[in-house]
Amino acid sequence: MSSINAELLKILVCPVPECRAKLELRDDHLVCNGCGRRYPIKDNVPVLIPEEAEAPEKSET
């Protein structure tokens, strides 16, 4: 499981301009509470690039 600093997690938001919702840590991804995109965490660094995000899970749309 990835480790993200709690203070950093409090301020992270989805980088998609139309969304900008809070992100939630789920296993090795940050999941957007708005659009549902799943951003990977590699070597404890969140990769907040929309083009590299995974599509929302069916249950989240």
Secondary structure by P-SEA (a helix, b strand, c coil): cccccaaaaacccccccccccbbbbccccccccccbbbbbbcccccccccccccccccccc
